[in-house]
Amino acid sequence: MQKYDGLLIHESHDDDGIIEVVEAAGVRSLHFGSSSIQSAILLTDPEHLALAYVRSMTSWQLFKETLADPVLLIGLGGGSITRHLLHHHPDCRLTVIESRKSVVRVARSHFGLPQDPRLKIIIGDGGDYVRQRADSHHGRYGLLVVDAFDHEGMAASISNQAFFDACQALLKDDGILVINLWGGTSNPLFQAAALWLGKAFDWKLLFLPVVGRGNIIGLAFKQAVPGISLKSLRARAVALEQQLHIDFPAFLRDLNKHNASTLKQVIKP
């Protein structure tokens, strides 16, 4: 029986399992041996973020207008977030921690991940990398993105309080952590991660459910964002929508709907 509704154009194996690339209806998608899509790209518009959860992960831009500080990403996948940051934030410098060298190869060969002097990719364990540098890299990053959570849960090395404490330590005072969570608010995996985040960031966090999906995007702030109000956020959402063709006004409405009380702790007019 055919596993995918599409053409399998690549299959490879490493110690962690299978890597597959499928094309269907003008979309190329990355799979790790199941129908779950790890990453996707529109062949006619590679810069468009094809997956709803990835678009939702750009919601941090409501709270941070520029990104000239170093950025740390845990988990590469097909490189959608990495390409988005390189394309829209020319002054940023990215370090990506990816545990599978073969995933990096496929991201370059099939998903347009560029060779770029602003991009450094390290093969290793993201949890170990973060914890080991909590002191030496303290206050280094303006943005920290964690996309290593799926329907099977988080990798053991990031499923603990120490990881999130270290994430908080690595961020600059105006830094933001963005994390892709899974399973809905009643899911024990989500509840555990939310508790770790809350303790690490003194509950300065927002959750954005992805419409029609099981993902919930977490935004955690090292400090409250000064000089910003709900009115100014609305204006910025409209401007971002016009610039990036992503529905930032909907993100803001949902953030306000699901975080009415905590949003007041995150922004300081």
C-alpha positions, 0 to 999 in steps of 0.5 A: 500500500502506498504510504504517501499521496504523492511521489517519493523523490528521496529516501535515505537512512541513518542511525536515527531512522528513515528520511523521505522527501515527497512531492504532491500538488506542487508541495515538497515535504520532509518525512521521518518515516511517517505521514507526519510532515516535518517540513514543507516548501512550495515549489513555485514560491519557496519563500512562502512558509507552507506550514501553518505552525511554522507561520505561527512561529513567526509571531515573535515579530509582533514583539521585536521589530529588529533582529541584529543579535545572534539567534540560536535554533534547536532543530533544523528540519527542512530549514523553513525557519532558518531560510525565513530569518536569513531572508527577512533579517539580513543583519542576524547571525544564526547558529543551528543545532541539528542532531542528524547530519543527513537531515542537513544534507537533505535540507540543502539538496531538496529544500533550498537551505543556502550556504550563507556566511551568516549561518553556522550549523552544528551537528549535536544534541540541542539540549546538551549544547544549551546546558553546557553554554548557560554560563559561557554564552550567558545573555548572548542571543536575541532569539532562541527557537526550539522546534524539536517537539512532535506527536511523540514528545520532546527529545529526552535532553530537552525534556527537563527544567534544566534545559529551559533554565539554560535557555533563559540564561542564554537570552539577552534581556530583551530576548524571546524563546519560541517553541513548538509544542504539541498535543493541546492544553490537556496533554501531559506533554504540553503541561510539563513543558508549560510548567518548565517554561513558567518556572524558567521565565517567571510566567512571562509567557504566551501560548498561541494555538495553531488553528486546525492543528495540534500544535501550540506555539509558546513565546517566553520573554526574559523581561517584559517588553517596554513601550508597547501597547495593545494598540501599537501591537495591532498597528504592527500586526497590520504592517507585518501582514502587508510586509510578509503576507502572513496573518499577524492580525489573527495571531494577535487576536488569538494571543489576546484571546488565550492569554488575556491576563498574561499578555498584560505581564508581557507588554509594558505601555 
